[in-house]
Amino acid sequence: MIVTGDIYKILFDRLKDFGIKDVYDSWNPIKSHLKEEAIVIVTSTPVEPDTYWEKAFAHVNICVPDYLGEVNKQRLTALERMAQEWIGKGFTDVYDGTRYRVGKDSLGIERDDALKCSYVNLVLLFEIINTL
């Protein structure tokens, strides 16, 4: 059985490839203006399970602080490309004896004026084999 805390751990371990040291989650959010790049992982409650797969969505937000008061479009574009390459066609694996697969639901750039940053929003569909 995989729960949302496990999904966070799986993604946290895999996102080290981006080389961004600050990683947050929805339980410990960023509370002030962003000064350095950061990743925020937001996991949702699994939706209704179907016959074989239980599904959950996870948002991976790769945040880029404003540079000299402006959106850093060049860095956002580079990170969006990295995210596309990172997820590719998705991946499957086993965690704690349970098989799962992850695929891209959507990918885009969004803005957070309160934090003075923009971010690449990668929405992942996380499917867990329903063995119960």
Stockholm file with secondary structure:
# STOCKHOLM 1.0

chainA/1-132         MIVTGDIYKILFDRLKDFGIKDVYDSWNPIKSHLKEEAIVIVTSTPVEPDTYWEKAFAHVNICVPDYLGEVNKQRLTALERMAQEWIGKGFTDVYDGTRYRVGKDSLGIERDDALKCSYVNLVLLFEIINTL
#=GR chainA/1-132 SS CCCHHHHHHHHHHHGGGGCCCEEEETTBCCCSCCCSCEEEEEECCCCCCCSSEEEEEEEEEEEEECBTTBCCHHHHHHHHHHHHHHHTTCEEEEETTEEEEEEEEEEEEEEETTTTEEEEEEEEEEEEECCC
#=GC SS_cons         CCCHHHHHHHHHHHGGGGCCCEEEETTBCCCSCCCSCEEEEEECCCCCCCSSEEEEEEEEEEEEECBTTBCCHHHHHHHHHHHHHHHTTCEEEEETTEEEEEEEEEEEEEEETTTTEEEEEEEEEEEEECCC
//
